[in-house]
């Protein structure tokens, strides 16, 4: 009934409601004329003059819990929103708290009709105009008593933007509001709010002011004993507890200099080894395996002790930490846990499934702007094999008013790539019920995926858009949470090499029940680098990976294995096994001793002329690709062999994957030109935005530590990932033939010949003969 009433309101909406005019005054009035919104109940502090820095009100105890999980958060468009979970300890939940936020926005945002709203546990705590074009403006409000909860709390930011002078769809891309990670935090007046008690409090660890969750592991005996496997097991346990998008680990034999952005320090070893750093706090370890937070630690971060009288006891303590967050190999997950940076969690879709928008976190809503956009996430398993033929569907329940003109459209994007576009051709408005929009699965990838639904709405009023015209808040579009996302059955088979599966779901390591060999170069930097890689794999897999530390390549010939080190330290034969040229050991070196230096540019005039002019063949290839989705690589009978990859001088880190020599497992190599570059490169690639871009057989991170490029796989090796069925074989064959068109064409011709021959033979035996 509610949906019908909203739709009828849209269809009968007046063409233009006269409301507030555009305000063409400067974006921010002088400081003395500013007045705070009533919802804030507190004065709004002014930004520091001319410096652009954000002053913050420091509570007496100076206990802060930063809020942004991934550094600066930019909300773009007319109706952006973002929700995520923040976890608090029991002490933080009962302490008096104050919410701090600092934001700035595009100069073209109209403050009189744009609002910023912040919700804590679905309670509105901030509601103010978007008016901060000159620099970050801080906001401080008291959190209502009893609003915060021990454990999970939901934090939501919603922004309504309107343009000052332009009413086109294109102008909506100029609208944005940015939140400053250093100025977004909860402050607590009670010093006890900084106290961590039990293991569940590990979930309350938060990113620092730069959006990174830094964890330091101190193992004094690491040079005396081979503790690699145990340290990396501890790293995985901590990463599963914390599960922040940008976790950064470092491993050392003694505590490093204090860092205000350090989230956690862990002391690992026997009571005797830890005594110089933990003092009397190791008394519990004299009785057996011990896991406890150090009381009254002088460190700026909480300090966790993992100890015992002997090696087997502190190893047992690691297992105690891991047990509550681990799961058995091969067990199914209902969802990928993403709520710490994006809520709700992404449901895992293993086969045919239909999900409503309500289940995916998109509520029913009305919209009065030009470009509506909303997105949801879902996950698919590691053995997804339907990119060449599969199609999912969106079944939309929506309505648009009589003011919306033909030529408007609804577009669907998959992981940032356009997947479907549906024009709106009706005049006079319409209500659409379960409108099917086909969505190609070409851009689906194992692990986390995002789909964005965008409606571009054209009206006569927007075409006129006279200066000083009022802002029209009359709804012109509505979408309902009964809309559905429908995924059909699809082919499932494991594929090697496939870095997208490794980054998305930890495959195949996440399904291993036997230890995976981890081979390092013995340098301390390689252990920190391996910690960052294993933490990301564990989070993707949703479980810890069993490990065995070895120095022998022969011991890993029939195992899954991970090699981490400077390129010269990778054992002989390993690079070739994963498709990397052995010449990389000498060619991939810093220029003039500078890791960031690049080789001289040898580009000449002829190369530029060829690049700019192109050829007739390339034009034909582009036309086929854009019109029919057919590329030159698909015009083949079968995949060709992959050529060896040689990294360029401006590549900072390489991640390569291939089968082991026996063909029974997968080897992955993580390498850099130098040890220092290895640590910096793995810290960069462990950022979840870079990590999710790993794909194909080789991926490289360039010297800017942001750009990730990949080499596709020409020929996969397949392995059964589930019980064999004729239905799955048919779907797998359909995808393989779709990717190898000439083989499909040949089979089609042969089928026609066989059918013709059989028909001719049958007809020759029928009828009367003369």
Phi and psi in degrees as a GROMACS rama.xvg file:
@    title "Ramachandran Plot"
@    xaxis  label "Phi"
@    yaxis  label "Psi"
@TYPE xy
-61.9991  -41.3028  UNK-2
-64.7186  -39.9998  UNK-3
-64.4981  -42.7734  UNK-4
-62.414  -41.9777  UNK-5
-63.4404  -42.3938  UNK-6
-63.6159  -41.583  UNK-7
-65.0554  -36.5041  UNK-8
-62.647  -40.298  UNK-9
-64.8285  -43.2713  UNK-10
-66.7266  -29.227  UNK-11
-103.111  15.6505  UNK-12
-67.0868  139.652  UNK-13
-66.2941  155.665  UNK-14
-64.9957  -40.2234  UNK-15
-153.014  113.624  UNK-16
-90.5172  126.923  UNK-17
-81.6443  111.473  UNK-18
-124.709  -128.068  UNK-19
-79.1645  138.679  UNK-20
-77.6196  160.375  UNK-21
-63.5843  140.058  UNK-22
-100.613  112.491  UNK-23
-95.8355  13.6684  UNK-24
-74.3261  168.403  UNK-25
-55.7602  153.757  UNK-26
-59.1341  -38.4668  UNK-27
-128.946  127.873  UNK-28
-72.8216  169.83  UNK-29
-55.2594  153.824  UNK-30
-56.8239  -37.4429  UNK-31
-71.612  -13.7587  UNK-32
-97.1719  -4.27583  UNK-33
-73.172  138.524  UNK-34
-128.96  137.038  UNK-35
-75.0246  149.094  UNK-36
-63.3998  150.265  UNK-37
-62.0583  -32.7258  UNK-38
-63.4021  -23.6813  UNK-39
-81.1409  -32.1046  UNK-40
62.725  13.1368  UNK-41
-143.428  151.957  UNK-42
-63.2045  144.613  UNK-43
-89.4849  120.421  UNK-44
-69.5162  147.53  UNK-45
-87.6691  148.59  UNK-46
-67.6191  154.554  UNK-47
-60.7687  132.762  UNK-48
-63.6075  129.528  UNK-49
66.5435  -24.509  UNK-50
-81.6748  -23.8304  UNK-51
79.3488  0.874734  UNK-52
-78.9063  155.717  UNK-53
-104.245  107.69  UNK-54
-69.4199  147.053  UNK-55
-129.009  146.436  UNK-56
-85.1088  118.918  UNK-57
-95.4681  123.307  UNK-58
-69.312  164.329  UNK-59
-54.9702  -40.5923  UNK-60
-85.3373  -14.7269  UNK-61
54.9967  43.5096  UNK-62
-101.18  119.949  UNK-63
-123.62  145.972  UNK-64
-126.923  103.32  UNK-65
-66.3378  151.769  UNK-66
-109.502  -32.3098  UNK-67
-80.7483  123.065  UNK-68
-77.9579  -16.0364  UNK-69
-137.78  43.0096  UNK-70
72.2101  -151.65  UNK-71
-59.7254  137.153  UNK-72
-113.344  121.879  UNK-73
-110.975  123.265  UNK-74
-105.547  112.972  UNK-75
-113.248  153.532  UNK-76
99.903  -168.758  UNK-77
-89.8626  -28.7962  UNK-78
-134.64  46.852  UNK-79
-72.2526  151.805  UNK-80
-153.967  159.168  UNK-81
-153.58  136.207  UNK-82
-130.345  144.119  UNK-83
-155.906  168.644  UNK-84
-98.6249  140.62  UNK-85
-120.618  134.212  UNK-86
-104.184  137.049  UNK-87
-124.724  150.439  UNK-88
-76.5319  167.349  UNK-89
-61.6902  -38.1364  UNK-90
-66.2948  -37.6634  UNK-91
-69.0965  -36.8171  UNK-92
-65.5785  -31.6853  UNK-93
-95.0354  -8.29985  UNK-94
-79.7114  149.519  UNK-95
-62.6834  129.693  UNK-96
-126.83  154.12  UNK-97
-133.372  133.332  UNK-98
-95.061  127.683  UNK-99
-115.663  138.117  UNK-100
-144.939  145.804  UNK-101
-136.166  129.517  UNK-102
-141.228  159.711  UNK-103
-142.837  163.646  UNK-104
-143.702  168.453  UNK-105
-62.8404  147.139  UNK-106
-67.9545  -19.6771  UNK-107
-86.7227  -1.29468  UNK-108
-73.3234  131.336  UNK-109
-85.17  110.697  UNK-110
-67.8896  -27.0169  UNK-111
-71.4268  -16.2687  UNK-112
-129.957  18.8477  UNK-113
-122.665  137.403  UNK-114
-131.673  145.206  UNK-115
-112.595  125.437  UNK-116
-127.158  136.87  UNK-117
-125.257  133.625  UNK-118
-121.691  138.55  UNK-119
-118.549  119.41  UNK-120
49.9737  45.8362  UNK-121
65.8342  16.9233  UNK-122
-110.65  127.349  UNK-123
-69.242  121.895  UNK-124
-117.132  -20.7595  UNK-125
-138.214  132.594  UNK-126
-148.695  107.072  UNK-127
-150.269  162.194  UNK-128
-65.8669  150.39  UNK-129
-83.7928  95.4277  UNK-130
-144.088  75.0055  UNK-131
-152.966  53.5417  UNK-132
-78.9544  -17.56  UNK-133
-87.2429  -9.22173  UNK-134
152.29  176.402  UNK-135
-63.2167  129.134  UNK-136
-110.896  123.859  UNK-137
-83.3368  149.224  UNK-138
-128.641  139.116  UNK-139
-134.798  127.318  UNK-140
-138.847  146.992  UNK-141
-74.755  137.865  UNK-142
-79.8949  128.417  UNK-143
-55.5113  142.257  UNK-144
-57.1757  144.288  UNK-145
66.1407  9.46479  UNK-146
-78.6562  -39.0462  UNK-147
-77.9235  148.816  UNK-148
-124.616  150.293  UNK-149
-69.278  130.665  UNK-150
95.7481  -133.181  UNK-151
-79.7964  132.577  UNK-152
-131.612  145.457  UNK-153
-102.294  131.965  UNK-154
-119.198  128.098  UNK-155
-132.6  139.699  UNK-156
-123.728  127.935  UNK-157
-131.113  137.447  UNK-158
-130.481  135.358  UNK-159
-110.823  116.213  UNK-160
-108.143  143.972  UNK-161
-136.339  145.578  UNK-162
-79.6426  147.932  UNK-163
-65.5408  -47.2502  UNK-164
-129.668  -16.4  UNK-165
-109.846  142.452  UNK-166
-120.352  17.547  UNK-167
-87.6533  160.799  UNK-168
-62.3957  -39.9988  UNK-169
-60.2632  -33.0667  UNK-170
-68.6412  -20.2291  UNK-171
-68.112  -19.7576  UNK-172
-75.2431  -9.17226  UNK-173
-89.1416  -4.23078  UNK-174
-93.7434  127.617  UNK-175
-159.251  153.859  UNK-176
-132  132.456  UNK-177
-114.926  134.569  UNK-178
-100.285  135.526  UNK-179
-86.616  123.224  UNK-180
-64.707  -32.3563  UNK-181
-71.7195  -25.3699  UNK-182
-101.445  6.13543  UNK-183
-110.561  105.314  UNK-184
-163.127  163.111  UNK-185
-98.6425  133.645  UNK-186
-111.813  143.11  UNK-187
-120.4  135.561  UNK-188
-81.7742  -10.4424  UNK-189
-102.929  125.032  UNK-190
-61.6491  -25.3372  UNK-191
-65.7201  -16.2874  UNK-192
-65.9834  -12.9602  UNK-193
-93.254  7.40884  UNK-194
-95.1744  127.396  UNK-195
-104.651  135.493  UNK-196
-112.054  -61.2785  UNK-197
-115.182  177.877  UNK-198
-62.9673  -31.8433  UNK-199
-63.4587  -22.5276  UNK-200
-68.2233  -14.4735  UNK-201
-60.8313  -27.1812  UNK-202
-67.0272  -20.0598  UNK-203
-85.8236  -0.991637  UNK-204
-62.9444  134.774  UNK-205
-121.956  157.616  UNK-206
-63.704  159.823  UNK-207
-84.114  -166.241  UNK-208
-66.7245  -17.1622  UNK-209
-100.633  4.10743  UNK-210
84.4824  14.7241  UNK-211
-113.937  138.375  UNK-212
-99.0425  101.1  UNK-213
-95.9267  128.528  UNK-214
-127.509  128.158  UNK-215
-110.663  128.456  UNK-216
-110.091  123.119  UNK-217
-109.596  117.244  UNK-218
-127.46  92.3167  UNK-219
-58.888  -27.7578  UNK-220
-93.7968  10.5092  UNK-221
-63.8193  -26.601  UNK-222
-85.4808  -18.9573  UNK-223
-89.7207  -34.534  UNK-224
-125.724  153.886  UNK-225
-81.2952  96.1782  UNK-226
-105.407  14.2289  UNK-227
-56.7958  -52.2282  UNK-228
-62.0221  -42.4066  UNK-229
-69.1328  -40.74  UNK-230
-61.6483  -44.4883  UNK-231
-70.2632  -28.1448  UNK-232
-67.4138  -40.7936  UNK-233
-63.4778  -41.2727  UNK-234
-57.4441  -44.7675  UNK-235
-65.3448  -40.3153  UNK-236
-60.9732  -45.7336  UNK-237
-64.3846  -40.4984  UNK-238
-64.7525  -34.2172  UNK-239
-71.4861  -34.9465  UNK-240
-66.8501  -52.0299  UNK-241
-73.4838  -51.3633  UNK-242
50.606  43.4425  UNK-243
-89.9657  154.962  UNK-244
-67.8916  -29.2626  UNK-245
-125.321  77.7899  UNK-246
-91.2603  138.436  UNK-247
-132.46  117.917  UNK-248
-107.581  146.332  UNK-249
-135.979  144.237  UNK-250
-124.729  131.917  UNK-251
-150.3  169.538  UNK-252
-90.4432  -11.9074  UNK-253
-146.659  155.253  UNK-254
-59.5199  139.055  UNK-255
-88.1545  179.22  UNK-256
-59.0502  145.724  UNK-257
-62.1687  137.053  UNK-258
-129.191  123.955  UNK-259
-62.7608  -20.6447  UNK-260
-94.576  4.14041  UNK-261
-69.9055  128.55  UNK-262
-90.5  -32.659  UNK-263
-158.314  140.758  UNK-264
-118.402  132.801  UNK-265
-119.516  127.228  UNK-266
-102.722  121.927  UNK-267
-124.626  129.77  UNK-268
148.825  -169.56  UNK-269
-74.5308  163.602  UNK-270
-58.8492  -37.2536  UNK-271
-65.5426  -41.9221  UNK-272
-65.3581  -35.2252  UNK-273
-90.2857  -11.0784  UNK-274
-53.2304  -41.2882  UNK-275
-63.6774  -21.2473  UNK-276
-109.313  -21.1725  UNK-277
-117.224  -15.1355  UNK-278
58.9595  -131.727  UNK-279
-67.4031  -13.0208  UNK-280
-65.6519  -13.6981  UNK-281
-87.7435  5.88697  UNK-282
-59.7817  -37.8109  UNK-283
-63.3142  -29.2324  UNK-284
-70.628  -15.0079  UNK-285
-72.2765  -10.5876  UNK-286
-101.87  -9.1424  UNK-287
143.792  -162.423  UNK-288
-56.6106  134.692  UNK-289
-138.825  132.778  UNK-290
-131.863  115.523  UNK-291
-157.693  155.235  UNK-292
-84.9128  138.738  UNK-293
-76.4074  121.627  UNK-294
-77.4886  138.186  UNK-295
65.5353  27.6156  UNK-296
-64.6401  144.086  UNK-297
-82.2676  -10.7842  UNK-298
-65.2147  152.214  UNK-299
-72.1998  -14.8977  UNK-300
-117.759  158.164  UNK-301
-57.7415  145.354  UNK-302
-118.412  121.886  UNK-303
-106.463  128.539  UNK-304
-101.602  127.942  UNK-305
-123.051  106.795  UNK-306
-147.29  179.626  UNK-307
176.736  178.792  UNK-308
-78.75  -29.5564  UNK-309
-135.609  174.674  UNK-310
-60.157  -43.9826  UNK-311
-63.5738  -26.4287  UNK-312
-78.3936  -42.7074  UNK-313
-71.9765  -25.5139  UNK-314
-66.9478  -38.3933  UNK-315
-65.0855  -34.8364  UNK-316
-64.7003  -36.5828  UNK-317
-62.1414  -41.4595  UNK-318
-63.3079  -33.4682  UNK-319
-63.8473  -38.6561  UNK-320
-67.1248  -41.1586  UNK-321
-73.8428  -34.8683  UNK-322
-52.1096  -45.1036  UNK-323
-68.3044  -19.1057  UNK-324
-113.438  -1.3526  UNK-325
-90.4272  165.993  UNK-326
-143.806  161.249  UNK-327
-71.6796  149.142  UNK-328
-63.4671  136.997  UNK-329
86.7583  -9.03382  UNK-330
-74.9098  146.562  UNK-331
-80.8486  146.127  UNK-332
-107.457  137.822  UNK-333
-76.6386  -26.2888  UNK-334
-158.35  158.144  UNK-335
-85.8932  132.095  UNK-336
-82.2876  103.852  UNK-337
-120.5  2.15638  UNK-338
-64.3073  -19.1519  UNK-339
-70.6634  -15.3453  UNK-340
-130.613  -13.8657  UNK-341
-158.904  120.437  UNK-342
-107.105  148.473  UNK-343
-81.3399  175.926  UNK-344
-60.5636  152.655  UNK-345
-84.9266  116.728  UNK-346
-66.2105  141.388  UNK-347
-88.607  126.995  UNK-348
-110.35  106.29  UNK-349
-90.8449  -27.104  UNK-350
-157.765  -158.231  UNK-351
-52.6455  128.674  UNK-352
-158.557  146.339  UNK-353
-124.964  123.663  UNK-354
-122.334  133.5  UNK-355
-78.8635  159.028  UNK-356
-61.9736  -31.0881  UNK-357
-61.3568  -40.5971  UNK-358
-69.07  -26.8663  UNK-359
-91.5114  0.563331  UNK-360
91.8224  13.8766  UNK-361
-107.603  111.599  UNK-362
-82.058  166.029  UNK-363
-64.8214  137.546  UNK-364
-156.909  152.574  UNK-365
-104.499  156.363  UNK-366
-144.702  135.952  UNK-367
-117.454  6.92161  UNK-368
-95.0733  -154.67  UNK-369
-104.423  -33.8404  UNK-370
-133.54  100.441  UNK-371
-80.6545  137.059  UNK-372
-145.459  132.691  UNK-373
-149.139  148.841  UNK-374
-136.833  161.215  UNK-375
-144.094  163.402  UNK-376
-120.022  154.273  UNK-377
-151.425  171.028  UNK-378
-133.305  148.406  UNK-379
-127.034  155.572  UNK-380
-74.0887  172.422  UNK-381
-68.535  -24.2009  UNK-382
-95.7401  23.923  UNK-383
-59.7006  129.725  UNK-384
-147.502  76.62  UNK-385
-151.873  19.5744  UNK-386
-68.9123  -21.0584  UNK-387
-92.4979  -11.727  UNK-388
-142.7  -16.9593  UNK-389
-71.9351  151.125  UNK-390
-139.263  126.339  UNK-391
-97.6298  177.404  UNK-392
-139.752  143.469  UNK-393
-103.554  127.749  UNK-394
-109.058  97.7174  UNK-395
-90.0588  132.452  UNK-396
-104.936  111.909  UNK-397
-151.835  171.462  UNK-398
-150.129  147.502  UNK-399
-138.101  147.907  UNK-400
-79.5969  172.47  UNK-401
-65.9432  -19.0592  UNK-402
-77.0621  -15.1487  UNK-403
-77.2271  125.826  UNK-404
-89.0111  152.126  UNK-405
-57.3193  144.535  UNK-406
105.717  -15.9541  UNK-407
-67.7539  162.853  UNK-408
-152.207  159.609  UNK-409
-115.654  119.931  UNK-410
-112.099  147.246  UNK-411
-125.044  129.571  UNK-412
-116.65  136.517  UNK-413
-114.293  116.181  UNK-414
50.4843  40.8426  UNK-415
84.6345  -1.49485  UNK-416
-107.953  135.488  UNK-417
-63.1314  129.044  UNK-418
-119.403  -21.7983  UNK-419
-163.42  150.264  UNK-420
-143.187  122.658  UNK-421
-119.628  116.178  UNK-422
-74.4824  148.226  UNK-423
-98.4555  111.323  UNK-424
-105.87  -12.5851  UNK-425
-72.0487  144.163  UNK-426
-104.268  147.871  UNK-427
83.0826  13.3392  UNK-428
82.0393  166.108  UNK-429
-166.411  158.733  UNK-430
-113.427  123.002  UNK-431
-107.442  132.526  UNK-432
-117.248  115.094  UNK-433
54.4672  46.7634  UNK-434
-66.0361  118.341  UNK-435
-81.2735  129.752  UNK-436
-124.707  114.287  UNK-437
-74.0449  134.426  UNK-438
-123.404  114.893  UNK-439
-62.3897  142.783  UNK-440
-94.3649  13.0542  UNK-441
-58.4257  -34.2925  UNK-442
-100.244  7.45216  UNK-443
-68.6727  149.786  UNK-444
-142.954  152.803  UNK-445
-56.5306  142.692  UNK-446
91.6872  -142.612  UNK-447
-78.2104  134.697  UNK-448
-131.935  152.819  UNK-449
-127.901  133.572  UNK-450
-117.889  130.154  UNK-451
-114.088  131.073  UNK-452
-104.145  124.767  UNK-453
-126.841  131.469  UNK-454
-116.338  116.186  UNK-455
-94.5055  116.123  UNK-456
-114.316  120.486  UNK-457
-105.976  137.038  UNK-458
-139.052  158.689  UNK-459
-63.6673  -36.0032  UNK-460
-61.7162  -39.9122  UNK-461
-69.6663  -31.462  UNK-462
-67.4762  -33.2384  UNK-463
-76.0259  -60.8286  UNK-464
45.8269  59.7753  UNK-465
-71.4926  144.02  UNK-466
-57.2922  134.617  UNK-467
82.9005  -0.252011  UNK-468
-66.3865  149.807  UNK-469
-70.6796  155.216  UNK-470
-80.7512  123.114  UNK-471
-92.3364  115.821  UNK-472
-100.991  14.3428  UNK-473
-71.537  126.222  UNK-474
-59.9832  137.346  UNK-475
-121.466  -7.14667  UNK-476
-150.164  145.353  UNK-477
-141.611  142.765  UNK-478
-129.266  144.496  UNK-479
-117.739  146.484  UNK-480
-73.0636  -0.0144082  UNK-481
-82.4739  -7.82627  UNK-482
-57.7131  153.496  UNK-483
-130.579  151.368  UNK-484
-112.082  119.423  UNK-485
-118.073  123.187  UNK-486
-112.683  129.309  UNK-487
-81.8123  175.148  UNK-488
-61.1813  144.404  UNK-489
-141.425  161.154  UNK-490
-65.937  140.678  UNK-491
-133.398  117.262  UNK-492
-157.943  139.3  UNK-493
-69.4271  143.526  UNK-494
-131.5  134.138  UNK-495
-129.926  142.895  UNK-496
-74.9589  155.004  UNK-497
-159.572  87.6136  UNK-498
-65.9298  -25.0121  UNK-499
-63.3663  -37.9971  UNK-500
-69.6631  -37.1803  UNK-501
-66.6686  -44.5679  UNK-502
-73.0048  -33.1045  UNK-503
-79.5773  -42.1063  UNK-504
-134.081  8.24127  UNK-505
75.7546  13.6466  UNK-506
-74.6039  140.213  UNK-507
-89.9271  -3.1101  UNK-508
-63.604  -32.2836  UNK-509
-68.3369  -13.8812  UNK-510
-105.729  5.56933  UNK-511
-75.8317  132.391  UNK-512
-107.135  -8.03378  UNK-513
-104.333  151.709  UNK-514
-58.8772  139.421  UNK-515
-91.2141  131.356  UNK-516
-73.5065  129.865  UNK-517
-115.517  122.028  UNK-518
-122.149  114.438  UNK-519
-112.404  167.275  UNK-520
-88.8931  4.21621  UNK-521
87.6721  -11.1004  UNK-522
-78.5935  144.102  UNK-523
-60.7154  -32.9503  UNK-524
-64.5145  -33.5096  UNK-525
-67.9616  -29.9465  UNK-526
-70.1382  -41.9127  UNK-527
-64.0006  -39.5191  UNK-528
-63.9516  -44.8626  UNK-529
-62.7392  -34.9869  UNK-530
-61.2313  -43.1983  UNK-531
-64.7489  -40.4956  UNK-532
-68.5143  -46.4044  UNK-533
-65.985  -34.1541  UNK-534
-61.9022  -42.7119  UNK-535
-67.6783  -41.1123  UNK-536
-64.1618  -41.1798  UNK-537
-64.6863  -42.1348  UNK-538
-63.9869  -42.4047  UNK-539
-64.1504  -38.939  UNK-540
-78.5608  -21.7799  UNK-541
73.1309  19.1059  UNK-542
-161.335  167.13  UNK-543
-83.7053  150.267  UNK-544
-98.2152  121.872  UNK-545
-64.1976  136.679  UNK-546
-129.595  151.521  UNK-547
-135.246  129.529  UNK-548
-88.8459  131.05  UNK-549
-146.044  159.446  UNK-550
-110.692  -1.12303  UNK-551
-105.494  123.916  UNK-552
-66.954  -36.1199  UNK-553
-60.6513  -33.6528  UNK-554
-68.5412  -18.0391  UNK-555
-106.712  10.6502  UNK-556
-62.5857  -28.3235  UNK-557
-114.926  18.5661  UNK-558
-120.348  160.565  UNK-559
-65.6624  142.404  UNK-560
-148.913  154.294  UNK-561
-130.015  125.844  UNK-562
-110.147  129.665  UNK-563
-132.762  127.742  UNK-564
168.578  175.154  UNK-565
-63.1586  149.598  UNK-566
-59.672  -33.3426  UNK-567
-71.9152  -17.8465  UNK-568
-92.601  -9.48187  UNK-569
-66.701  129.236  UNK-570
-55.9484  150.845  UNK-571
-59.3357  138.567  UNK-572
90.1047  -17.8937  UNK-573
-73.2956  -42.9353  UNK-574
-59.7002  -45.6775  UNK-575
-62.6973  -33.7853  UNK-576
-65.6345  -29.1702  UNK-577
-102.544  13.0609  UNK-578
83.3971  24.1635  UNK-579
-110.301  134.768  UNK-580
-65.0017  137.27  UNK-581
-63.6354  -22.601  UNK-582
-62.8933  -16.9141  UNK-583
-60.217  -25.4528  UNK-584
-61.6291  -30.5419  UNK-585
-108.302  -36.1532  UNK-586
-74.2851  -32.5874  UNK-587
-91.4599  67.7736  UNK-588
-127.376  155.373  UNK-589
-61.0419  144.639  UNK-590
-84.7032  123.304  UNK-591
57.9239  32.6294  UNK-592
75.5488  4.23288  UNK-593
-106.787  112.296  UNK-594
-59.8263  -24.6574  UNK-595
-92.1676  -4.34634  UNK-596
-71.5464  152.277  UNK-597
-120.957  156.411  UNK-598
-66.8246  152.428  UNK-599
-57.9284  147.426  UNK-600
-76.0852  117.218  UNK-601
-101.058  10.7942  UNK-602
-61.9808  133.714  UNK-603
-118.787  178.175  UNK-604
-63.1589  -39.4799  UNK-605
-63.7168  -38.9543  UNK-606
-64.1132  -41.6689  UNK-607
-65.8194  -39.7959  UNK-608
-62.8683  -43.8269  UNK-609
-65.1842  -37.034  UNK-610
-66.708  -39.308  UNK-611
-79.6379  -38.013  UNK-612
-80.9397  -36.3226  UNK-613
69.4844  -170.19  UNK-614
-135.07  162.798  UNK-615
-61.4156  -35.9032  UNK-616
-63.5538  -41.8531  UNK-617
-65.6116  -35.1626  UNK-618
-64.036  -40.7671  UNK-619
-64.9016  -41.8603  UNK-620
-61.0544  -43.7309  UNK-621
-62.9291  -39.8562  UNK-622
-65.2147  -44.1701  UNK-623
-63.3027  -40.8338  UNK-624
-65.2592  -44.4348  UNK-625
-73.2046  -34.7155  UNK-626
-85.8537  -45.0823  UNK-627
-115.352  -3.87446  UNK-628
69.3798  25.1742  UNK-629
-107.404  126.45  UNK-630
-110.738  165.317  UNK-631
-61.7977  -33.9296  UNK-632
-64.33  -25.258  UNK-633
-79.8898  -17.5362  UNK-634
-83.6191  74.0965  UNK-635
-151.334  158.865  UNK-636
-81.4944  -37.0378  UNK-637
-157.338  158.438  UNK-638
-61.7661  146.533  UNK-639
-90.7309  171.149  UNK-640
-75.7102  149.583  UNK-641
-82.1044  137.307  UNK-642
-81.138  151.968  UNK-643
-62.6341  142.633  UNK-644
-100.457  135.338  UNK-645
-121.82  114.036  UNK-646
-63.3603  151.249  UNK-647
-86.1886  167.377  UNK-648
-67.8208  -22.4214  UNK-649
-95.5813  15.8367  UNK-650
-94.2651  127.18  UNK-651
-92.721  -29.6362  UNK-652
-147.062  143.688  UNK-653
-123.809  134.587  UNK-654
-124.811  115.734  UNK-655
-128.12  152  UNK-656
-141.25  144.735  UNK-657
-163.757  173.677  UNK-658
-72.3854  151.991  UNK-659
-74.9432  167.684  UNK-660
-57.8294  -30.2423  UNK-661
-85.9128  -8.21923  UNK-662
74.8189  14.2273  UNK-663
-106.698  1.11129  UNK-664
-160.937  -175.942  UNK-665
-121.959  134.664  UNK-666
-106.318  136.909  UNK-667
-124.445  131.765  UNK-668
-113.769  129.61  UNK-669
-118.41  114.233  UNK-670
-140.827  157.35  UNK-671
-143.171  165.252  UNK-672
-61.7765  -36.6474  UNK-673
-134.874  166.392  UNK-674
-64.717  -42.5192  UNK-675
-62.5538  -41.9556  UNK-676
-65.8094  -29.4066  UNK-677
-64.2956  -46.3459  UNK-678
-65.3364  -44.5442  UNK-679
-64.9155  -39.1033  UNK-680
-67.1579  -41.7693  UNK-681
-70.4416  -31.5644  UNK-682
-64.5382  -36.82  UNK-683
-70.8756  -44.7953  UNK-684
-74.4112  -20.0733  UNK-685
-77.8695  -9.20171  UNK-686
-61.7144  129.981  UNK-687
-63.9299  -26.3339  UNK-688
-70.6354  -34.974  UNK-689
-77.2362  -39.5533  UNK-690
-60.7463  -40.2756  UNK-691
-72.6993  -7.16931  UNK-692
-92.9191  -3.6639  UNK-693
-65.3827  135.204  UNK-694
-161.55  168.243  UNK-695
69.8928  -147.975  UNK-696
-100.746  -25.2713  UNK-697
-140.797  133.255  UNK-698
-128.218  143.403  UNK-699
-128.446  143.828  UNK-700
-101.517  126.52  UNK-701
-82.515  174.629  UNK-702
-63.8445  -19.3394  UNK-703
-75.304  -4.21374  UNK-704
62.0744  20.2501  UNK-705
-129.98  -39.5475  UNK-706
-76.9864  127.358  UNK-707
-121.992  124.642  UNK-708
-121.313  153.611  UNK-709
-134.306  150.87  UNK-710
-101.769  121.761  UNK-711
-68.9436  163.554  UNK-712
-94.7635  126.167  UNK-713
-81.9786  -42.024  UNK-714
-129.942  111.474  UNK-715
-81.5979  152.623  UNK-716
-100.738  133.139  UNK-717
-104.347  149.024  UNK-718
-142.996  139.154  UNK-719
-60.4811  132.724  UNK-720
-115.593  -4.9093  UNK-721
-157.117  176.579  UNK-722
-60.5157  131.668  UNK-723
-66.036  133.892  UNK-724
-138.201  152.181  UNK-725
-62.9599  -38.2092  UNK-726
-60.9271  -42.9322  UNK-727
-70.4841  -39.7475  UNK-728
-58.3551  -40.0052  UNK-729
-62.9272  -42.6873  UNK-730
-68.418  -38.3897  UNK-731
-65.4017  -43.4571  UNK-732
-63.5083  -39.0521  UNK-733
-61.6419  -40.2496  UNK-734
-71.0448  -40.4188  UNK-735
-63.6673  -43.3519  UNK-736
-68.6189  -32.3368  UNK-737
-67.9213  -28.4332  UNK-738
-87.6532  -12.2691  UNK-739
-129.879  79.3562  UNK-740
-64.6973  -36.5166  UNK-741
-65.8285  -36.934  UNK-742
-64.3138  -40.6959  UNK-743
-62.2418  -43.9515  UNK-744
-63.331  -41.9312  UNK-745
-62.9931  -43.7228  UNK-746
-63.7714  -36.4537  UNK-747
-65.6866  -42.4783  UNK-748
-63.7697  -43.9976  UNK-749
-62.5195  -40.0641  UNK-750
-63.0791  -40.5817  UNK-751
-65.3449  -40.6035  UNK-752
-63.7514  -42.6962  UNK-753
-65.3882  -40.5852  UNK-754
-64.3077  -42.6724  UNK-755
-63.759  -42.5198  UNK-756
-63.6636  -44.0868  UNK-757
-65.3465  -40.138  UNK-758
-65.1842  -42.4931  UNK-759
-62.478  -42.6678  UNK-760
-64.3277  -39.0695  UNK-761
-67.2115  -43.4934  UNK-762
-68.4609  -29.6103  UNK-763
-67.0222  -19.4408  UNK-764
-96.0277  -3.4455  UNK-765
-104.394  160.36  UNK-766
82.15  175.747  UNK-767
-87.8219  139.115  UNK-768
-98.785  141.368  UNK-769
